[in-house]
């Protein structure tokens, strides 16, 4: 158990109900306490997308108890990586942060069959992100 995380990552999408919640769930599961994880939305939804919850449950990651959160300037300032997923210009930009934009289909209104490929793409990107963070620590 590391005392200080290697990095802090903030996942942002519009409603913080699907893509960003799935990404946060995967990063928490795959990196444990090595990487601090946050997620937020520019216009948070009422609840996490039930199809996203089910798709994640299928791969052993529980995001059912999560609640969409409002994106704050403080969350961006406290993060080393800010990964946007369709929030456009709603994300404040600060020097010294690494910004990545992941163009991913929005799972809103889709059934679990349509959410599975989005989930799998998010998992692959999260695995690549962990590799990048680990590589930067060794450099």
Backbone bond lengths (Angstrom), bond angles and torsions (degrees), N, CA, C in turn:
res aa  C-N    CA-C-N  psi(-1)  N-CA   C-N-CA  omega(-1)  CA-C   N-CA-C  phi
1 X - - - 1.453 - - 1.531 108.72 -
2 X 1.331 116.81 116.08 1.451 119.39 -177.63 1.521 110.48 -82.91
3 X 1.339 115.57 142.45 1.451 120.46 -178.43 1.523 110.91 -71.87
4 X 1.330 116.41 -40.25 1.454 121.14 -179.48 1.520 109.26 -118.54
5 X 1.330 118.15 127.91 1.469 119.55 178.26 1.526 111.20 -61.66
6 X 1.338 116.01 150.21 1.460 121.42 177.36 1.516 111.20 -65.11
7 X 1.330 116.39 -32.83 1.457 122.04 -178.12 1.518 108.93 -162.51
8 X 1.321 114.30 167.57 1.461 121.31 175.26 1.526 107.72 -122.28
9 X 1.332 116.09 131.59 1.463 121.59 -176.65 1.523 109.44 -122.11
10 X 1.345 115.17 133.40 1.451 121.98 175.74 1.528 108.46 -116.93
11 X 1.326 116.36 121.46 1.464 122.28 175.73 1.523 108.00 -98.98
12 X 1.338 116.64 130.22 1.456 120.91 -176.66 1.524 110.57 -128.91
13 X 1.331 116.56 128.07 1.464 121.66 167.52 1.533 106.61 -137.00
14 X 1.285 117.63 174.82 1.461 120.20 -172.35 1.528 111.93 -59.20
15 X 1.328 117.47 -56.07 1.464 120.74 -173.32 1.531 114.62 -97.39
16 X 1.340 117.47 -7.13 1.463 121.31 -177.68 1.525 109.87 51.46
17 X 1.330 115.42 40.36 1.458 120.12 -175.60 1.522 113.01 -123.57
18 X 1.326 118.27 -12.20 1.458 120.63 -176.02 1.519 112.14 -136.33
19 X 1.333 116.05 -86.67 1.470 121.01 -173.89 1.521 113.44 -56.68
20 X 1.333 117.04 -50.79 1.469 119.44 -177.22 1.525 111.42 -67.00
21 X 1.320 117.62 -33.44 1.472 120.75 177.70 1.528 110.90 -68.84
22 X 1.347 116.59 -41.23 1.465 119.37 178.32 1.528 110.16 -65.34
23 X 1.339 116.93 -42.87 1.465 120.44 179.56 1.526 110.97 -62.12
24 X 1.319 116.97 -44.44 1.467 120.79 178.72 1.527 110.57 -62.87
25 X 1.319 116.55 -40.50 1.464 120.11 178.15 1.515 112.15 -61.70
26 X 1.339 116.54 -45.16 1.467 120.04 178.58 1.527 111.33 -65.28
27 X 1.337 117.53 -44.37 1.461 119.04 -177.86 1.523 110.87 -64.07
28 X 1.323 117.26 -41.95 1.473 120.10 177.38 1.518 110.88 -60.78
29 X 1.330 116.97 -43.43 1.466 121.61 -178.49 1.534 111.02 -67.60
30 X 1.331 117.25 -46.09 1.463 121.25 -172.08 1.531 113.80 -81.40
31 X 1.326 117.91 -29.97 1.467 120.43 -176.60 1.522 112.66 -105.16
32 X 1.310 117.01 -14.00 1.460 119.39 -178.59 1.518 110.64 60.60
33 X 1.329 116.45 -137.93 1.465 120.27 -178.42 1.530 112.68 -87.21
34 X 1.339 117.08 4.55 1.473 119.64 179.77 1.522 112.26 -69.34
35 X 1.347 116.75 -25.30 1.463 121.65 -178.63 1.529 107.82 -132.00
36 X 1.331 115.68 129.39 1.460 120.96 177.16 1.531 108.39 -77.60
37 X 1.329 116.43 135.59 1.467 121.26 -173.62 1.521 110.51 -121.85
38 X 1.344 114.78 132.97 1.464 121.71 173.58 1.522 108.17 -133.45
39 X 1.327 116.33 157.28 1.460 120.38 169.98 1.517 107.62 -146.57
40 X 1.346 114.94 152.13 1.459 120.11 -177.97 1.521 109.30 -161.15
41 X 1.321 115.56 169.58 1.456 120.98 179.03 1.513 111.45 -136.52
42 X 1.335 116.29 149.75 1.460 120.59 178.20 1.535 110.96 -70.69
43 X 1.324 116.77 -31.01 1.474 122.83 175.12 1.532 106.43 -137.48
44 X 1.333 118.08 80.61 1.466 120.49 -172.77 1.526 113.37 -57.86
45 X 1.333 114.73 142.06 1.456 121.22 176.71 1.514 111.35 -78.07
46 X 1.313 114.85 178.77 1.466 121.32 179.18 1.525 112.15 -75.10
47 X 1.360 115.44 -34.24 1.467 120.28 -176.35 1.520 108.94 -154.35
48 X 1.316 115.29 165.54 1.458 120.38 174.92 1.529 107.95 -70.04
49 X 1.306 116.25 139.03 1.461 123.71 -178.67 1.534 110.00 -54.97
50 X 1.349 118.30 120.82 1.468 120.87 -178.57 1.537 113.19 -59.28
51 X 1.335 118.13 -33.53 1.470 120.30 178.01 1.531 110.32 -68.46
52 X 1.337 117.48 -35.66 1.469 120.90 176.11 1.527 110.10 -67.05
53 X 1.327 116.57 -41.55 1.473 121.22 177.82 1.526 109.55 -58.83
54 X 1.329 116.73 -47.26 1.462 120.95 -178.55 1.527 111.55 -66.05
55 X 1.334 117.34 -43.67 1.466 120.84 179.58 1.526 110.88 -61.30
56 X 1.310 117.33 -39.17 1.468 120.70 179.11 1.531 110.73 -72.17
57 X 1.326 116.62 -37.10 1.468 120.60 178.01 1.534 109.80 -58.87
58 X 1.335 116.36 -37.13 1.467 121.13 179.88 1.533 112.91 -60.09
59 X 1.332 116.99 -26.99 1.467 120.36 179.89 1.532 111.55 -107.68
60 X 1.330 116.25 17.26 1.463 121.30 172.77 1.513 115.82 80.16
61 X 1.331 118.12 20.70 1.462 121.06 178.10 1.531 107.99 -117.00
62 X 1.333 116.10 121.40 1.463 121.10 -176.61 1.524 110.78 -97.11
63 X 1.333 116.45 112.56 1.465 120.70 175.42 1.541 110.16 -115.70
64 X 1.320 116.96 13.43 1.468 122.08 -175.03 1.523 112.95 -61.89
65 X 1.311 118.51 -35.15 1.459 121.07 -175.69 1.515 114.56 -86.03
66 X 1.306 117.61 3.34 1.468 120.35 -177.29 1.516 111.80 -82.36
67 X 1.316 114.68 154.81 1.461 121.52 -179.26 1.525 108.78 -126.77
68 X 1.340 118.65 131.72 1.465 120.02 176.73 1.529 111.31 -57.05
69 X 1.345 115.31 140.90 1.458 121.75 -177.79 1.523 110.21 -123.51
70 X 1.324 115.82 152.12 1.455 122.61 177.97 1.525 109.90 -77.26
71 X 1.310 116.05 134.75 1.460 121.91 174.95 1.519 109.01 -66.13
72 X 1.339 115.95 128.87 1.466 120.44 177.89 1.521 109.84 -122.15
73 X 1.304 115.19 155.54 1.455 121.48 175.89 1.526 109.60 -59.42
74 X 1.327 116.40 -38.12 1.465 120.99 -178.97 1.527 111.86 -62.54
75 X 1.338 116.91 -39.22 1.467 120.09 179.17 1.527 110.68 -64.10
76 X 1.330 116.61 -39.45 1.467 120.14 178.20 1.527 109.86 -67.20
77 X 1.319 117.35 -46.04 1.465 121.54 -179.32 1.527 111.89 -60.04
78 X 1.328 117.28 -34.07 1.461 121.87 -176.19 1.529 112.77 -83.51
79 X 1.326 118.30 -0.74 1.466 121.70 -174.29 1.531 111.39 -110.01
80 X 1.328 115.76 143.66 1.467 121.45 175.21 1.525 110.87 -83.49
81 X 1.328 115.94 -36.66 1.469 123.08 179.58 1.515 108.26 -118.95
82 X 1.329 116.44 133.65 1.456 121.85 174.68 1.524 105.92 -122.08
83 X 1.333 115.30 114.52 1.461 120.34 -176.44 1.519 108.34 -112.09
84 X 1.330 114.44 113.74 1.459 120.15 -178.67 1.519 110.05 -96.70
85 X 1.314 114.74 148.89 1.465 122.57 -178.76 1.518 107.97 -137.16
86 X 1.314 115.97 68.40 1.456 119.78 176.76 1.510 115.13 88.11
87 X 1.342 118.74 20.37 1.471 117.84 178.99 1.520 111.28 -92.89
88 X 1.313 117.63 -0.73 1.458 121.28 174.95 1.513 113.12 59.82
89 X 1.319 115.94 -134.17 1.463 121.30 -175.99 1.521 113.45 -85.79
90 X 1.318 117.85 6.44 1.468 120.36 -177.68 1.525 111.96 -71.26
91 X 1.313 117.71 -16.04 1.452 122.27 -176.77 1.524 111.21 -84.17
92 X 1.336 118.83 122.16 1.461 119.35 175.32 1.529 110.19 -67.76
93 X 1.311 116.75 146.42 1.463 121.65 -177.35 1.523 109.30 -113.05
94 X 1.328 115.87 129.35 1.458 121.86 178.08 1.524 109.44 -125.67
95 X 1.317 117.86 142.11 1.466 120.30 177.75 1.526 110.72 -61.89
96 X 1.327 115.82 149.37 1.456 121.44 175.49 1.513 114.85 86.53
97 X 1.323 117.91 -3.04 1.467 121.49 177.19 1.516 108.31 -96.81
98 X 1.312 116.91 150.20 1.456 120.67 173.88 1.521 107.25 -96.52
99 X 1.330 116.00 118.03 1.464 121.71 180.00 1.515 109.95 -103.74
100 X 1.309 116.00 131.24 1.462 122.51 174.98 1.524 107.47 -128.65
101 X 1.326 116.35 139.24 1.457 119.78 175.41 1.519 107.68 -113.69
102 X 1.316 115.97 115.21 1.458 121.12 178.85 1.522 108.16 -97.53
103 X 1.319 115.93 109.58 1.470 121.01 177.87 1.524 107.83 -78.28
104 X 1.318 115.08 101.32 1.465 121.99 -178.26 1.516 109.20 -128.07
105 X 1.306 115.84 143.55 1.458 120.92 177.14 1.527 109.64 -61.59
106 X 1.318 116.24 141.42 1.464 121.69 178.88 1.526 109.12 -79.40
107 X 1.334 118.38 124.19 1.466 120.44 -179.53 1.529 114.03 -79.69
108 X 1.321 118.73 -1.80 1.470 121.25 -177.92 1.529 110.57 -57.16
109 X 1.324 115.42 130.58 1.452 121.34 176.39 1.521 115.01 77.97
110 X 1.320 117.73 2.99 1.463 121.38 -178.79 1.527 109.99 -100.90
111 X 1.316 114.96 154.82 1.460 120.74 175.71 1.519 110.45 -81.65
112 X 1.322 115.98 169.77 1.465 120.83 -175.38 1.531 111.80 -59.96
113 X 1.355 117.55 -32.30 1.477 118.79 -179.98 1.519 110.86 -62.71
114 X 1.331 117.03 -35.41 1.462 121.37 179.31 1.520 112.51 -80.42
115 X 1.324 116.76 -21.97 1.466 121.04 -178.91 1.530 111.20 -82.01
116 X 1.328 118.02 -27.03 1.476 120.60 -177.66 1.531 113.41 -54.84
117 X 1.361 119.81 -48.16 1.461 118.16 179.80 1.532 112.84 -64.64
118 X 1.331 117.65 -32.34 1.476 121.26 176.52 1.520 108.52 -66.11
119 X 1.326 116.45 -45.33 1.471 122.05 177.73 1.519 110.52 -56.89
120 X 1.333 116.75 -46.14 1.465 120.39 -177.00 1.525 111.63 -66.45
121 X 1.325 117.46 -36.72 1.467 121.42 176.58 1.524 110.44 -66.37
122 X 1.330 116.72 -40.99 1.470 120.57 177.79 1.515 110.18 -62.44
123 X 1.335 117.74 -43.23 1.465 120.47 -179.97 1.524 110.36 -60.05
124 X 1.327 117.84 -44.76 1.468 121.42 179.85 1.531 110.55 -61.33
125 X 1.331 117.11 -42.18 1.465 120.13 -179.98 1.528 111.39 -68.10
126 X 1.325 117.14 -37.76 1.472 120.61 177.83 1.528 109.53 -65.05
127 X 1.324 117.73 -41.68 1.467 120.38 177.82 1.527 110.71 -61.30
128 X 1.329 117.73 -41.67 1.466 121.14 176.69 1.523 111.42 -63.93
129 X 1.334 116.56 -39.77 1.463 121.00 178.76 1.527 110.78 -62.50
130 X 1.315 116.98 -43.98 1.470 120.51 178.16 1.527 109.46 -59.75
131 X 1.335 117.28 -43.22 1.471 120.96 177.45 1.515 111.74 -59.92
132 X 1.337 117.09 -41.29 1.461 121.10 178.86 1.528 111.59 -65.43
133 X 1.332 116.06 -44.01 1.484 119.70 179.18 1.520 109.96 -63.64
134 X 1.325 117.78 -43.74 1.469 120.73 178.43 1.526 110.82 -61.83
135 X 1.333 117.24 -41.89 1.466 121.52 -178.84 1.529 110.86 -64.93
136 X 1.319 117.27 -39.19 1.475 120.97 179.53 1.534 110.92 -65.48
137 X 1.331 116.62 -32.71 1.462 119.65 178.99 1.521 111.94 -70.15
138 X 1.333 115.73 -30.11 1.475 120.29 -178.61 1.507 112.19 -84.29
139 X 1.332 117.12 -17.64 1.478 121.18 -176.06 1.513 111.72 -73.91
